[in-house]
Amino acid sequence: SEHSNGTLPQQEPAASPDSLPLSPTITRGGFALSLYADAEAGKAKKGGLFRRGSLLGKLKKSESKSSLASQKSRVSFLKSESGISSAASDATSTVSLGEGAEGEEYTPFESDIDATTTETYMGEWKNDKRAGFGVSERSSGLKYEGEWLDNLRHGYGCTTLPDGKKEEGKYRHNVLVKGMKKRVLPLKSAKIRQKVDRSVEGAQRAAAIARQKSEIAASRTAHAKAKAEGSEQAAQAANNESGIARMMARELSPDFYQPG
């Protein structure tokens, strides 16, 4: 299937700073690949977990209630200050094409999408959503081969960025959770590599099956169209013959009447 973009979709801000932005509901005719937003969400989630663990460790070691209260008051002050600053920036800034918020942390839409961008997907579907193995490619060069779930990259796969770089590993709801890193043990890295290769092979296999089914459907459509055109021509010829027969009947018998 091929999807084209008529207007640029804007990314809505998250409800609160502590919660991660949820992935929007993507229909069959929309873009499913993501280039920036989910990567930032994954980094924020990863960093947030480490900060939470260190904070819990500090709180367990601390026995002073006054220090705990001061930390809470400081956190609430920082939250209120950030809320006031974000509200002020939202009130004074005008969002238009190519203009985002003051910070460059969150991009309102991906820079590789414009009015002429198309995205193709060949693979498995479930409940009118991308699920299973499949290959999705955008005209800008962004490509993903691997496992899908509810229009999201979920499972092992490989993402090729527009600049040619590759991102391989395990995805969870569009976020890379296990990637190929040099500091990972060779055995673990080899296992991840094998799983990624199997997922890529499965995606390419599913894409080949989808392409074959598409060609069969196109062939059947062309055959049905040819049959319909032949039927239309036969009906037109029968109508002409009927007109000639009526003219001859009137000439032979002026009182002849043929209803219809």
TORTORRO-915271 format. One record per residue (C-alpha): residue in three letters; x, y, z. Coordinates in steps of 0.25 Angstrom, whole numbers. Last residue first. Layout:
["ALA", [X, Y, Z]] ...
END
This chain:
["GLY", [-160, -7, -99]] ["PRO", [-172, -11, -106]] ["GLN", [-172, -16, -121]] ["TYR", [-183, -11, -130]] ["PHE", [-186, -16, -144]] ["ASP", [-197, -8, -151]] ["PRO", [-187, -3, -161]] ["SER", [-183, -18, -165]] ["LEU", [-171, -20, -174]] ["GLU", [-165, -6, -172]] ["ARG", [-168, -6, -158]] ["ALA", [-162, -19, -156]] ["MET", [-149, -15, -163]] ["MET", [-148, -3, -154]] ["ARG", [-150, -11, -142]] ["ALA", [-139, -21, -146]] ["ILE", [-129, -10, -149]] ["GLY", [-132, -4, -135]] ["SER", [-130, -18, -128]] ["GLU", [-117, -20, -136]] ["ASN", [-112, -7, -130]] ["ASN", [-116, -11, -116]] ["ALA", [-109, -24, -117]] ["ALA", [-96, -18, -122]] ["GLN", [-96, -8, -110]] ["ALA", [-99, -20, -101]] ["ALA", [-87, -28, -107]] ["GLN", [-78, -15, -105]] ["GLU", [-82, -14, -91]] ["SER", [-79, -29, -88]] ["GLY", [-66, -28, -95]] ["GLU", [-62, -16, -86]] ["ALA", [-67, -23, -73]] ["LYS", [-58, -35, -77]] ["ALA", [-46, -27, -80]] ["LYS", [-48, -20, -66]] ["ALA", [-50, -33, -59]] ["HIS", [-36, -38, -66]] ["ALA", [-29, -25, -62]] ["THR", [-35, -27, -47]] ["ARG", [-30, -41, -47]] ["SER", [-16, -37, -52]] ["ALA", [-16, -26, -41]] ["ALA", [-20, -35, -30]] ["ILE", [-9, -45, -35]] ["GLU", [1, -34, -35]] ["SER", [-3, -30, -21]] ["LYS", [-3, -44, -16]] ["GLN", [12, -46, -21]] ["ARG", [16, -32, -15]] ["ALA", [10, -37, -2]] ["ILE", [17, -50, -3]] ["ALA", [30, -43, -6]] ["ALA", [28, -33, 6]] ["ALA", [25, -45, 15]] ["ARG", [38, -51, 11]] ["GLN", [46, -38, 13]] ["ALA", [40, -37, 27]] ["GLY", [43, -51, 30]] ["GLU", [57, -49, 26]] ["VAL", [58, -36, 34]] ["SER", [53, -43, 46]] ["ARG", [63, -54, 45]] ["ASP", [74, -45, 43]] ["VAL", [70, -37, 55]] ["LYS", [69, -50, 63]] ["GLN", [83, -54, 59]] ["ARG", [89, -40, 62]] ["ILE", [82, -40, 76]] ["LYS", [89, -54, 79]] ["ALA", [102, -49, 73]] ["SER", [102, -37, 82]] ["LYS", [99, -45, 94]] ["LEU", [111, -54, 91]] ["PRO", [120, -42, 88]] ["LEU", [117, -35, 101]] ["VAL", [111, -21, 99]] ["ARG", [121, -10, 99]] ["LYS", [121, -9, 84]] ["LYS", [106, -7, 83]] ["MET", [95, -13, 74]] ["GLY", [82, -9, 80]] ["LYS", [72, -13, 91]] ["VAL", [61, -4, 95]] ["LEU", [58, 3, 82]] ["VAL", [45, 11, 83]] ["ASN", [34, 9, 73]] ["HIS", [25, 1, 83]] ["ARG", [36, -8, 88]] ["TYR", [47, -9, 78]] ["LYS", [59, -20, 78]] ["GLY", [71, -17, 70]] ["GLU", [77, -10, 58]] ["GLU", [78, 5, 55]] ["LYS", [85, 7, 41]] ["LYS", [92, 19, 36]] ["GLY", [89, 23, 21]] ["ASP", [86, 37, 23]] ["PRO", [71, 35, 21]] ["LEU", [71, 25, 33]] ["THR", [71, 10, 31]] ["THR", [63, 3, 42]] ["CYS", [66, -12, 45]] ["GLY", [56, -21, 52]] ["TYR", [53, -29, 65]] ["GLY", [40, -27, 72]] ["HIS", [30, -16, 71]] ["ARG", [31, -5, 61]] ["LEU", [17, 1, 62]] ["ASN", [5, 0, 53]] ["ASP", [-3, -8, 63]] ["LEU", [9, -18, 64]] ["TRP", [21, -19, 54]] ["GLU", [33, -28, 52]] ["GLY", [45, -25, 43]] ["GLU", [50, -17, 32]] ["TYR", [49, -1, 33]] ["LYS", [53, 9, 23]] ["LEU", [55, 24, 23]] ["GLY", [60, 28, 9]] ["SER", [52, 41, 7]] ["SER", [42, 33, -2]] ["ARG", [38, 25, 11]] ["GLU", [39, 10, 12]] ["SER", [32, 0, 20]] ["VAL", [35, -15, 20]] ["GLY", [27, -25, 28]] ["PHE", [26, -36, 38]] ["GLY", [14, -37, 48]] ["ALA", [4, -26, 49]] ["ARG", [1, -14, 41]] ["LYS", [-13, -10, 44]] ["ASP", [-26, -13, 37]] ["ASN", [-30, -23, 48]] ["LYS", [-17, -31, 45]] ["TRP", [-8, -28, 33]] ["GLU", [5, -35, 28]] ["GLY", [15, -29, 18]] ["MET", [18, -18, 8]] ["TYR", [17, -4, 13]] ["THR", [19, 9, 4]] ["GLU", [21, 23, 9]] ["THR", [20, 36, 0]] ["THR", [25, 50, 2]] ["THR", [20, 60, -8]] ["ALA", [14, 70, 2]] ["ASP", [26, 69, 11]] ["ILE", [32, 59, 21]] ["ASP", [47, 58, 24]] ["SER", [47, 69, 35]] ["GLU", [37, 61, 44]] ["PHE", [26, 68, 50]] ["PRO", [25, 77, 63]] ["THR", [40, 74, 67]] ["TYR", [42, 73, 81]] ["GLU", [55, 77, 88]] ["GLU", [58, 88, 79]] ["GLY", [54, 98, 89]] ["GLU", [46, 111, 86]] ["ALA", [34, 103, 80]] ["GLY", [33, 100, 65]] ["GLU", [33, 108, 52]] ["GLY", [35, 101, 39]] ["LEU", [20, 102, 36]] ["SER", [13, 110, 46]] ["VAL", [12, 111, 61]] ["THR", [11, 125, 67]] ["SER", [18, 127, 80]] ["THR", [13, 136, 91]] ["ALA", [3, 128, 98]] ["ASP", [10, 115, 97]] ["SER", [23, 121, 102]] ["ALA", [15, 126, 114]] ["ALA", [9, 113, 117]] ["SER", [22, 106, 116]] ["SER", [29, 116, 126]] ["ILE", [18, 115, 136]] ["GLY", [18, 99, 135]] ["SER", [33, 99, 137]] ["GLU", [32, 108, 149]] ["SER", [21, 100, 155]] ["LYS", [29, 87, 153]] ["LEU", [42, 93, 158]] ["PHE", [35, 98, 171]] ["SER", [28, 84, 173]] ["VAL", [42, 78, 172]] ["ARG", [48, 88, 182]] ["SER", [36, 86, 191]] ["LYS", [38, 71, 190]] ["GLN", [53, 72, 193]] ["SER", [51, 81, 205]] ["ALA", [41, 71, 211]] ["LEU", [51, 59, 209]] ["SER", [62, 68, 216]] ["SER", [53, 71, 227]] ["LYS", [49, 56, 229]] ["SER", [63, 52, 231]] ["GLU", [66, 38, 230]] ["SER", [73, 38, 216]] ["LYS", [79, 25, 211]] ["LYS", [65, 20, 206]] ["LEU", [63, 34, 199]] ["LYS", [76, 34, 192]] ["GLY", [74, 20, 187]] ["LEU", [60, 24, 182]] ["LEU", [66, 36, 175]] ["SER", [77, 27, 168]] ["GLY", [66, 18, 163]] ["ARG", [57, 29, 158]] ["ARG", [69, 36, 151]] ["PHE", [72, 23, 144]] ["LEU", [58, 21, 140]] ["GLY", [56, 35, 135]] ["GLY", [69, 34, 126]] ["LYS", [63, 22, 119]] ["LYS", [49, 28, 117]] ["ALA", [55, 41, 112]] ["LYS", [64, 34, 103]] ["GLY", [52, 26, 98]] ["ALA", [43, 38, 96]] ["GLU", [54, 45, 88]] ["ALA", [55, 33, 79]] ["ASP", [40, 33, 78]] ["ALA", [39, 47, 73]] ["TYR", [50, 47, 63]] ["LEU", [49, 38, 51]] ["SER", [35, 31, 52]] ["LEU", [30, 21, 42]] ["ALA", [14, 19, 42]] ["PHE", [10, 30, 32]] ["GLY", [-5, 29, 29]] ["GLY", [-15, 22, 20]] ["ARG", [-17, 10, 29]] ["THR", [-20, 19, 41]] ["ILE", [-10, 23, 51]] ["THR", [-15, 25, 65]] ["PRO", [-4, 35, 71]] ["SER", [7, 29, 79]] ["LEU", [6, 33, 94]] ["PRO", [16, 44, 99]] ["LEU", [23, 39, 112]] ["SER", [17, 44, 125]] ["ASP", [26, 52, 135]] ["PRO", [25, 65, 127]] ["SER", [10, 65, 126]] ["ALA", [-1, 64, 116]] ["ALA", [9, 62, 104]] ["PRO", [9, 72, 93]] ["GLU", [1, 69, 80]] ["GLN", [10, 65, 68]] ["GLN", [5, 73, 55]] ["PRO", [2, 65, 43]] ["LEU", [7, 72, 30]] ["THR", [-4, 72, 19]] ["GLY", [-6, 65, 6]] ["ASN", [3, 53, 10]] ["SER", [3, 41, 1]] ["HIS", [2, 26, 6]] ["GLU", [5, 14, -3]] ["SER", [0, 0, 0]] 
END
